[in-house]
Amino acid sequence: MIKCVVWDIDNTLLAGTYLESAGQPPAPDPGLLAVARELDGRGIVHALASKNPPEAADYVGRVTGLPFAAAECGWGRKSEAIGRIMADLGLAQDAVAFVDDDMLERAEVGAVLAGVLVLTPEDAIEAVSWPEFSPAVITAEGRRRGLMYAQRRQRQEEARAFGGSRDDFLRYAGTDVLIAPAGPADLPRLHELSVRTHQFNTGTEPVAEARLAGAQAAGGLTAVWLRDRFGDDGLVGGALVEADWTVSMLVMSCRALGRGLLDALLAALCGQAAASGAGELRIPCLITDRNVPLRLALAAAGFRAADSPAPTAADSLRTSPSSKSSRGSTVSELAAPAGPAGRPAPRAVVFSRSLAGPLPVLPGWVIVGERP
Amino acid sequence: MTSDDVLAELRPMLAGVTGRPEVAAVTAQTALFGPEVGLDSLTGTLLLVEIQERFGVDVAAEDLNLDSLATLATLATFIAQRA
């Protein structure tokens, strides 16, 4: 499923060349603008990669009215520009499409980033009807995704100018987090998060709305809302907690990356479990090559993989220096054969944390309670 | 490559991913997830990417619990044993 379309500017999003226009830069290409607006409405975000000065991106943002999650203007390789956009937005190659009228640019990106879907402007017009561009579930928050990524870009630009620590900046930004029991109206969004998130997700399969509804009725469904002075992100994460304090679903939008939200949710769950007299909080997790950020948050909150045996001799053989050619390998590849679609099969482990002794601390901007 | 060599390269790397130059000067025993460095899911992921590119060591693949990220000293030792 495509999550982000990276657009060239000259003779692609614009019906002409930005720098060759005397005084008045060209207008947007009407066909592609309609496509981009349609995709924005489906929750697919847009970015720019252009051999132009940065003012060109500002101009395109103004005349198209589209929110751009990232803009790379310069004279380097397009593959490198797209690589920076993927790193910035936390995207894998197979979630990115690239549209450019220039055959050489398309060839360069296709050669370096084989997983990126490379399209001509004519392809892009047709792509609107392709399944890769047609998400099964589109919620209100999904439709606002492009706008929220654009807000995140503004926040990051301010953060870079601000300096100081992350916590200093989160305070300055007026970060306001609410962790509270989910209501029936929150179920579609929580289901969508279970489908769309990969970096902060303990599972790999969608959690059905019926399952979420059962947990909600039983009081075991928690949701996380986020807003700050740059924008209101709405419902960004949640947890499904069983009666025995096993967390069978933990999801957080990757918008929350670097904003301390998963840490806050883990701290809140630890606090609730401890208050109810539980001895430990358990979080079963499928380890994939995508959810390293989740593991970092678990490690930072003091969770450890309880049921994971020490590496076996066979594992250490496969991770020995002699196997350096397979350096892209992950824990999951070591443990299991490749799964569907060439991705390594995930490895199932259970992270747990004792609730005796000091618990992870909740930052001051997090409120744990009921929705107003 | 000794762990001291690795440590010397990790310091500017850590300052780069956190965007805070002063972090390069913390002691090798400072907790990376603690308040002084404040490594989190975003900066931690960036650090692991940098480490894999520079040293060819995939820490996430080889250290399930990410214990190696406790301090600069533990991280340097972990990398030096594998690089």
HADDOCK unambig.tbl for C-alpha pairs under 7 A between the chains (distance, minus, plus):
assign (segid A and resid 257 and name CA) (segid B and resid 41 and name CA) 6.62 0.50 0.50
assign (segid A and resid 257 and name CA) (segid B and resid 42 and name CA) 5.60 0.50 0.50
assign (segid A and resid 258 and name CA) (segid B and resid 40 and name CA) 6.62 0.50 0.50
assign (segid A and resid 258 and name CA) (segid B and resid 41 and name CA) 6.22 0.50 0.50
assign (segid A and resid 258 and name CA) (segid B and resid 42 and name CA) 4.74 0.50 0.50
assign (segid A and resid 292 and name CA) (segid B and resid 45 and name CA) 6.85 0.50 0.50
assign (segid A and resid 292 and name CA) (segid B and resid 60 and name CA) 6.79 0.50 0.50
assign (segid A and resid 293 and name CA) (segid B and resid 41 and name CA) 4.57 0.50 0.50
assign (segid A and resid 293 and name CA) (segid B and resid 42 and name CA) 6.67 0.50 0.50
assign (segid A and resid 293 and name CA) (segid B and resid 45 and name CA) 6.01 0.50 0.50
assign (segid A and resid 294 and name CA) (segid B and resid 41 and name CA) 6.85 0.50 0.50
assign (segid A and resid 296 and name CA) (segid B and resid 40 and name CA) 6.71 0.50 0.50
assign (segid A and resid 296 and name CA) (segid B and resid 41 and name CA) 5.21 0.50 0.50
assign (segid A and resid 296 and name CA) (segid B and resid 44 and name CA) 6.71 0.50 0.50
assign (segid A and resid 297 and name CA) (segid B and resid 40 and name CA) 6.55 0.50 0.50
assign (segid A and resid 297 and name CA) (segid B and resid 41 and name CA) 5.56 0.50 0.50
assign (segid A and resid 299 and name CA) (segid B and resid 65 and name CA) 6.51 0.50 0.50
assign (segid A and resid 299 and name CA) (segid B and resid 66 and name CA) 6.59 0.50 0.50
assign (segid A and resid 300 and name CA) (segid B and resid 33 and name CA) 5.57 0.50 0.50
assign (segid A and resid 304 and name CA) (segid B and resid 65 and name CA) 5.87 0.50 0.50
assign (segid A and resid 305 and name CA) (segid B and resid 65 and name CA) 6.32 0.50 0.50
assign (segid A and resid 321 and name CA) (segid B and resid 82 and name CA) 6.59 0.50 0.50
assign (segid A and resid 327 and name CA) (segid B and resid 56 and name CA) 6.63 0.50 0.50
assign (segid A and resid 327 and name CA) (segid B and resid 58 and name CA) 6.53 0.50 0.50
assign (segid A and resid 328 and name CA) (segid B and resid 58 and name CA) 6.96 0.50 0.50
assign (segid A and resid 329 and name CA) (segid B and resid 61 and name CA) 6.42 0.50 0.50
assign (segid A and resid 330 and name CA) (segid B and resid 60 and name CA) 6.84 0.50 0.50
assign (segid A and resid 330 and name CA) (segid B and resid 61 and name CA) 3.94 0.50 0.50
assign (segid A and resid 331 and name CA) (segid B and resid 61 and name CA) 4.22 0.50 0.50
assign (segid A and resid 331 and name CA) (segid B and resid 62 and name CA) 6.29 0.50 0.50
